[in-house]
C-alpha cells in the first residue's frame, strides 16, 4: 500500500494556531488511533490515523500555524 497523508479535517476552520503530536516520528499507529491534536482557541480537534502503520514523517512542528487541507504527516501502511 502507498503512504497515506494526515490532514486536518475540520471544514469550519481555515487556519489554526498549532499542533500537538501524540506519536513520535517512526512510531507505530493502529487504525483510527489518535496521532495528533489540532489546537484551536477554546477547543482541540483529534487527528486520527485512517490506517495502521508507522508515522514516517511529521511535516509540521508545534507552534507552526496550519492551513485547512495542509498535510501534517505521512503513515507507511502495514504490509508495504
C-alpha positions in Angstrom: 0.0 0.0 0.0 1.2 3.6 -0.6 1.9 6.0 2.1 -1.2 7.9 3.5 -1.3 11.6 4.3 -2.6 13.0 7.6 -4.6 16.2 7.1 -6.9 18.3 9.3 -10.5 17.6 8.6 -12.4 20.3 10.4 -14.2 22.1 7.5 -15.2 25.1 9.6 -11.6 26.1 10.3 -9.4 27.8 7.7 -6.4 28.5 9.9 -5.4 27.1 13.3 -2.6 28.0 15.7 -0.8 24.7 16.1 -0.5 21.0 16.6 0.3 18.7 19.5 1.9 15.4 18.3 0.8 12.3 20.3 3.1 10.0 18.4 6.9 10.3 17.9 8.3 10.1 14.3 8.7 6.4 13.5 6.1 5.5 16.0 3.5 2.7 15.3 -0.2 3.6 14.9 -3.2 1.4 14.9 -6.2 2.2 12.6 -8.1 5.2 14.0 -5.5 5.8 16.7 -5.0 9.4 17.7 -1.8 10.7 16.1 -2.1 14.5 17.0 -4.4 17.2 18.2 -5.0 20.4 16.2 -5.2 23.3 18.7 -7.9 25.8 18.1 -8.7 28.6 20.6 -11.2 27.1 23.0 -11.1 23.6 21.5 -9.0 20.9 20.0 -9.6 18.5 17.1 -8.2 15.0 17.1 -6.3 13.8 14.0 -6.6 10.0 13.7 -4.8 7.5 11.6 -7.0 6.2 8.8 -4.8 3.1 8.5 -2.5 1.1 10.7 1.2 1.7 10.1 4.3 3.7 11.1 4.4 7.5 11.2 7.2 8.2 8.7 7.2 11.9 8.8 5.8 14.8 10.8 5.7 17.7 8.4 4.7 20.4 10.9 6.1 21.3 14.2 4.4 22.6 17.4 3.8 26.3 17.2 3.6 26.4 13.4 0.4 27.8 12.0 -1.7 25.4 9.9 -3.9 25.8 6.9 -7.0 23.8 6.2 -6.1 20.8 4.0 -2.4 21.0 4.8 -0.6 17.7 5.0 0.6 17.1 8.6 2.5 13.9 8.2 2.6 10.6 6.4 2.0 7.0 7.5 3.6 4.0 5.9 0.9 1.4 5.9 1.4 -2.1 7.4 2.4 -4.7 4.8 4.3 -2.3 2.5 
